[in-house]
């Protein structure tokens, strides 16, 4: 008498299940057993779950990218504010220049000065 290993038994059961599934594919819906209908529904739910997981992963990636962009924008604004503050502090040190008469704007590291200065 031949002994089957656990692996062989599992392979035989999988082959039997695959054969039954393929045989059920040719049957109209009404001829399928309740078990076959249940298996089909489970397979469909598993496919749908996989799609939902993939969509969730994609959405998570988009959120991470958006958050990174927002952090970069905040960092740029903070650098611009530091530059403006530094220039205004230097203007305030000069008695002939008034920080109130010279407008300092910084955008993306580019500084624009507007106002009047003595000769």
C-alpha positions as CSV (number, residue, x, y, z in Angstrom):
1,X,0.0,0.0,0.0
2,X,1.4,3.4,-1.0
3,X,1.6,6.2,1.7
4,X,0.9,9.7,0.7
5,X,2.8,12.6,2.2
6,X,0.9,15.7,3.5
7,X,2.2,17.6,0.5
8,X,0.8,15.1,-1.9
9,X,-2.6,15.0,-0.2
10,X,-2.8,18.8,-0.3
11,X,-1.9,18.8,-4.0
12,X,-4.5,16.2,-4.8
13,X,-7.2,18.2,-2.9
14,X,-6.2,21.4,-4.7
15,X,-6.4,19.5,-8.1
16,X,-9.8,18.1,-7.2
17,X,-11.1,21.6,-6.2
18,X,-9.7,23.1,-9.4
19,X,-11.3,20.3,-11.5
20,X,-14.7,20.9,-9.7
21,X,-14.4,24.6,-10.2
22,X,-13.6,24.2,-13.9
23,X,-16.5,21.8,-14.3
24,X,-18.8,24.3,-12.7
25,X,-17.7,27.0,-15.1
26,X,-19.5,25.2,-17.9
27,X,-22.8,24.9,-15.9
28,X,-25.4,27.6,-16.0
29,X,-25.9,29.5,-12.7
30,X,-29.0,27.4,-11.9
31,X,-27.1,24.1,-12.1
32,X,-24.4,25.2,-9.7
33,X,-24.6,23.8,-6.2
34,X,-24.9,26.0,-3.1
35,X,-21.2,25.2,-2.3
36,X,-20.1,26.3,-5.8
37,X,-22.1,29.5,-5.6
38,X,-20.6,30.2,-2.2
39,X,-17.1,29.5,-3.5
40,X,-17.8,31.9,-6.5
41,X,-19.0,34.6,-4.1
42,X,-16.0,34.2,-1.8
43,X,-13.6,34.4,-4.8
44,X,-15.4,37.6,-6.0
45,X,-15.2,39.1,-2.5
46,X,-11.5,38.3,-2.3
47,X,-10.9,40.0,-5.7
48,X,-12.9,43.0,-4.5
49,X,-10.9,43.1,-1.3
50,X,-7.7,43.1,-3.2
51,X,-8.9,46.0,-5.4
52,X,-9.9,47.9,-2.2
53,X,-6.4,47.3,-0.7
54,X,-4.7,48.5,-3.9
55,X,-6.9,51.6,-3.9
56,X,-6.1,52.3,-0.3
57,X,-2.4,51.9,-0.9
58,X,-2.6,54.4,-3.8
59,X,-4.6,56.9,-1.8
60,X,-2.1,56.6,1.1
61,X,0.8,57.3,-1.3
62,X,-1.0,60.4,-2.7
63,X,-1.6,61.6,0.9
64,X,2.1,61.1,1.7
65,X,3.2,63.0,-1.4
66,X,0.7,65.8,-0.6
67,X,2.0,66.1,2.9
68,X,5.5,66.2,1.7
69,X,4.6,69.1,-0.6
70,X,2.9,70.9,2.1
71,X,5.9,70.6,4.4
72,X,8.2,71.9,1.7
73,X,5.9,74.9,1.1
74,X,5.9,75.7,4.9
75,X,9.6,75.4,5.0
76,X,10.0,77.8,2.1
77,X,7.7,80.3,3.7
78,X,9.6,80.0,7.0
79,X,12.9,80.7,5.2
80,X,11.4,83.7,3.4
81,X,10.1,85.1,6.7
82,X,13.5,84.6,8.3
83,X,15.2,86.5,5.5
84,X,12.7,89.4,5.7
85,X,13.1,89.6,9.5
86,X,16.9,89.7,9.1
87,X,16.8,92.5,6.6
88,X,14.3,94.5,8.6
89,X,16.6,94.1,11.6
90,X,19.5,95.5,9.7
91,X,17.5,98.4,8.3
92,X,16.4,99.2,11.9
93,X,20.1,99.5,13.0
94,X,20.8,102.3,10.4
95,X,19.6,105.7,11.7
96,X,19.2,107.1,8.2
97,X,17.1,104.1,7.0
98,X,13.7,103.5,8.4
99,X,12.3,100.0,8.4
100,X,8.9,101.7,8.2
101,X,9.8,103.5,5.0
102,X,11.4,100.5,3.2
103,X,9.1,97.5,2.4
104,X,10.9,94.2,2.4
105,X,9.3,91.3,0.5
106,X,10.8,87.8,0.2
107,X,9.4,85.2,-2.2
108,X,11.3,81.9,-2.8
109,X,14.5,83.5,-1.4
110,X,14.3,86.5,-3.8
111,X,14.2,89.8,-1.9
112,X,12.5,92.9,-3.2
113,X,13.0,96.3,-1.4
114,X,10.5,99.2,-2.0
115,X,10.6,102.6,-0.5
116,X,12.8,105.6,-0.2
117,X,16.3,105.9,1.1
118,X,18.4,109.1,1.8
119,X,21.1,110.1,-0.7
